Each structure stands twice: as structure tokens, then as C-alpha cells.
């Protein structure tokens, strides 16, 4: 159907005015937030470039890994079985410590 210009227009109500005001306020707030976001992004970029510049001035201070290998050997035949049993009583008797106590016993 073609629009013949005879369509009725809706009457504006007070609610329409409130809705228009709310939309206008929200658009204004969105624009404020966009401006603030652009400011923060600019500041972030400035701080990043400052940090990169400081790194070049100070040199590279990466922490190098230190590898230390220490081998400890324990003669379980010298460990008292009662000591292991006493330790397991505090720890809720996990299976590994119970196995250790049995190993010391043999």
C-alpha cells in the first residue's frame, strides 16, 4: 500500500517529552564517557612510552634463573618408627607417611 499522506500522526504526550529528555541526557553522558575514555587511553599511551624510555635508560634487569641441585640422602633405617608414627598422628595419617613408617620398621 502506498502512503497517501492521510495517515494519522500520534499525539505527543508528556511521557514522550520525558523519554526525549532521558535520551538526550543519556547521549550527553555517552559523549562525556567517550571523551574521558580518550583521555585515559592517551594517558596510558604516555605512561607506556615513559616506561619504555626508562627501560632503555636503565638497561635490562631481568632476573636470571638460578638452578641449584641438592641431593639429600636419608638412611631410613636410622629413623625411629615411633617418631614417624608420632608425626602421622598430627597430620591425619596420610598414606605416604604410613608407608614411610612401615619402611622404617623393615
N, C-alpha and C positions, 0 to 999 in steps of 0.2 A: 504494500500500500504506500502510496506517495503521500508525503506530508503536504497537506493543502494549506497549512498555516492556521487552521482552525482549531488546533489542539489547545486545550485549556492549560494555562500555566498554574502551577501550585502557588498558593498564597504563602508569603513568608510569615513565619510565626516567631515568637520571642525565643523559642528553642533554637531556631535557625541562627539567630543572632549570637546566642551563647556558643553554639557549635563553631561558628565562624571565628569568634573571638578566641576560642580554645585552639583551633587550628592555627591561627595567626601566632598565638603565644608559643605553641609547640614549634612552629617553623623558626621563630626567633631564637628559641632555646637550642634547636639543632644547629643553627648558624653559629651561635656562641660556642657550642661544643666543637664544631669543626675548626673554628679559629684557635681555640685552646689546644686542640689536638695537633694542629700545625705548629703551634709554638713549642709544644712538648717534643714533637719529632725533631724540630730544629735544634732544641737544646740537647736532645740525646745525641744527635749527629755531632754537635760541637764537642760534647764530652768524650765521645768515641775518638774523635780526631785528636783531642788533647791527650788522651790516654795513649794512643798510638805514638804520638810525638814523644811522650815521656819514656816509653819503652825503648825507642831508638836512642834517646839520650843516655839512659841508664845501662843499656846493654841487655844481654839475655841472662836472666837469673833463674832459669828453670832448675828445679830440683832434680838432681841426678839420683837414680835408684841405687841404693846401697844393698848389696847382696852379701849376706853373711850366712854361712852354713856351719852350724854347730851340731855335731853328733854326740848325743848323750847315751851312754850305755849304763843300764842299771842291772845289777845282778839280783834277780828276784828271789833267789834262794836265801839271801840275807835279810829280806824284808819279813818282818814278823806278821804272821797270819792274823793275829789279834788286832794289829794296827789297821790292816785293810778292812777287817770286819767293823771296827770302830768307825772308820771313815764312811763306810757304806751306810751305817746307821743314821748319819746326819744327812746323807744325800738321797735317801729314799730307796736305797739298794738298786741302783741301775744294773742292768745285766752285765755291762763291761767290767764294773768293779767287782761283781761277784765272780766273774771269770778270772779276774786278777787274783782274788783271794784264793781261788782254787788252784791257780798256777803256782802261787807262793807255797801252798801246802805241799805240793808234789816235789 
